[in-house]
Amino acid sequence: MKNFKGKVLFLNRSDINTDEIIPAKYLTEITKEALKPYLLEDLVLDGFDQKDVLDKAVIVTRENFGCGSSREHAPWALEVNGINAVIAENFARIFRQNMYNCGMFAIELSKETIDSLFAKYSGKEAIVEIDVDSSQIIFSLDGQKEVINFTIGGFDQTLIKEGGWVGYADKKY
C-alpha cells in the first residue's frame, strides 16, 4: 500500500485537465520516472510555481479535477512525484477510476468542506494523513488536528489496499 501522509499542495482552481497535469508532448515516455519533472508544467494558476510540487503528498483542489483525456499518464505523473491522493469536490470519471486503478486516492468532499480546507490550511504547512480503514482524513497544523470523514466504495478501498488493479489481480487471479 502506498503512503498517504505528507504535506499538502493547494490548487485553487476548477477544471484542471490531464494536459495540465502532464502535457501531451511527454506521453511518448516509456517509464513513469521519465514523467517526473513535467508534472503540472502547463498549469496556469496565479501564484503557482512548478517547484511547489516538491515534497508534497496530497493535492486539495476544486471541482472536475482530471477532466480532458482519459490517459493513465496523469495519475502516473502524480504517483512518481509522491502524490498518492487528490481531494476535490469531484473528478472526471475516467481520471477518478485511473487513480484507484493505480492504488491512489481520489477523495470527493462537499464544496463547503473544500472551501473550509482552503480557508484554514492553504498557504500553510499543513500535514494530511489518510486512514484507509476508518475512511478519515486527518489535517494537522500547529499541533491542532481536524478529522474529516469520507466515503469510498468497497472495491475502491480494496484497490487502495492492494496497491492498485495489478496488485489486486496478482492476488486474486
C-alpha positions in Angstrom: 0.0 0.0 0.0 1.2 3.5 -0.8 2.0 6.3 1.6 -1.0 8.6 2.3 0.7 11.1 4.6 2.5 14.3 4.0 2.4 18.0 3.0 -0.5 19.4 1.0 -0.4 21.3 -2.3 -3.5 23.5 -2.6 -4.5 24.2 -6.2 -7.3 26.8 -6.1 -8.9 26.2 -9.5 -11.6 24.0 -11.1 -11.3 22.1 -14.3 -7.6 21.2 -14.1 -7.3 18.9 -17.0 -5.0 16.0 -17.8 -2.9 18.1 -20.3 -2.1 20.5 -17.4 -1.3 17.5 -15.1 1.1 16.0 -17.7 1.4 17.7 -21.1 0.7 15.5 -24.1 4.2 16.0 -25.6 5.6 13.8 -22.8 3.2 10.8 -23.5 5.8 9.1 -25.6 7.9 8.5 -22.5 8.1 4.8 -21.7 8.7 5.0 -17.9 6.8 6.7 -15.1 10.1 8.1 -13.8 10.6 10.0 -17.1 7.3 11.9 -16.4 8.5 13.2 -13.0 10.0 16.6 -14.0 7.0 17.6 -16.1 4.1 17.3 -13.5 1.9 20.4 -13.7 4.3 22.0 -16.2 1.5 23.7 -18.1 -0.8 24.6 -15.2 -1.9 28.1 -15.3 -2.7 29.4 -11.8 -1.9 32.7 -10.2 0.9 32.2 -7.7 1.7 28.6 -8.7 5.3 27.6 -9.4 6.1 24.1 -10.6 8.6 23.9 -7.7 5.5 24.0 -5.3 5.1 20.3 -6.1 8.3 19.2 -4.5 7.8 17.3 -1.2 4.0 17.3 -1.4 2.0 14.1 -0.9 -1.6 15.3 -1.3 -3.4 17.8 -3.5 -6.5 19.7 -2.4 -8.3 21.3 -5.3 -11.7 22.3 -6.7 -14.2 20.6 -9.0 -13.8 18.5 -12.1 -10.1 17.6 -11.5 -8.6 15.4 -14.2 -11.0 16.4 -17.0 -9.9 16.0 -20.6 -8.2 13.0 -22.0 -8.5 9.6 -20.4 -4.8 8.9 -20.2 -3.3 7.0 -17.3 -0.2 9.2 -17.5 -1.8 11.8 -15.3 -2.1 9.6 -12.2 1.3 8.1 -13.1 2.9 11.6 -13.1 1.3 12.3 -9.7 2.4 9.0 -8.3 6.1 9.2 -9.4 6.2 12.6 -7.6 5.0 11.1 -4.4 1.4 12.4 -4.7 -0.8 9.5 -3.9 -4.0 11.3 -3.1 -6.1 14.1 -4.5 -9.0 15.7 -2.6 -11.6 17.6 -4.6 -15.2 18.4 -5.0 -15.4 15.9 -7.8 -13.4 14.3 -10.5 -13.7 13.4 -14.2 -15.0 9.9 -14.1 -12.2 8.2 -16.0 -9.4 10.1 -14.1 -11.0 9.1 -10.8 -11.0 5.4 -11.8 -7.5 5.6 -13.1 -6.4 6.9 -9.7 -8.0 3.9 -7.9 -6.6 1.5 -10.5 -3.2 2.8 -9.6 -3.9 2.3 -5.9 -4.2 6.1 -5.3 -7.0 8.1 -3.6 -9.4 10.4 -5.4 -11.5 11.6 -2.5 -14.6 13.7 -3.1 -15.8 16.2 -0.4 -18.5 18.8 -0.5 -17.9 22.3 -1.8 -18.4 23.6 1.7 -15.7 21.3 3.1 -13.3 22.1 0.4 -13.9 25.8 0.9 -13.2 25.3 4.6 -10.0 23.5 3.9 -8.7 26.3 1.7 -9.7 28.9 4.3 -7.9 27.1 7.2 -4.9 25.5 5.6 -4.0 26.9 2.2 -0.6 28.7 2.3 0.4 27.0 5.5 2.5 23.9 6.2 -0.5 21.6 6.8 0.1 17.8 7.0 -2.5 15.3 5.9 -2.8 11.7 6.8 -5.5 9.4 5.2 -6.6 6.4 7.2 -7.7 3.8 4.7 -9.5 1.6 7.2 -11.5 4.3 9.0 -12.1 6.4 5.9 -10.8 9.5 7.6 -8.6 12.4 6.6 -6.6 14.0 9.4 -5.4 17.5 8.8 -2.6 18.7 11.2 -1.3 22.2 11.7 0.5 23.8 14.6 -0.4 20.9 17.0 -4.1 21.0 16.1 -5.9 18.2 14.3 -9.1 18.1 12.3 -10.7 14.8 11.3 -12.9 14.6 8.2 -14.8 11.5 7.3 -15.2 10.4 3.6 -16.9 7.6 1.8 -15.3 5.2 -0.5 -16.7 2.1 -2.3 -15.7 -1.3 -1.1 -13.9 -2.3 -4.3 -12.0 1.1 -4.5 -10.9 0.6 -0.9 -9.6 -2.9 -1.9 -7.7 -1.4 -4.8 -6.1 1.1 -2.4 -5.0 -1.7 0.0 -3.7 -3.9 -2.8 -1.7 -1.0 -4.4 -4.0 -0.9 -7.5 -5.5 -3.1 -10.1 -2.3 -5.0 -10.9 -1.8 -5.9 -7.2 -5.4 -6.9 -6.8 -5.3 -9.1 -10.0 -2.0 -10.7 -8.9 -3.5 -11.7 -5.6 -6.9 -12.9 -7.0 -6.0 -14.5 -10.3 
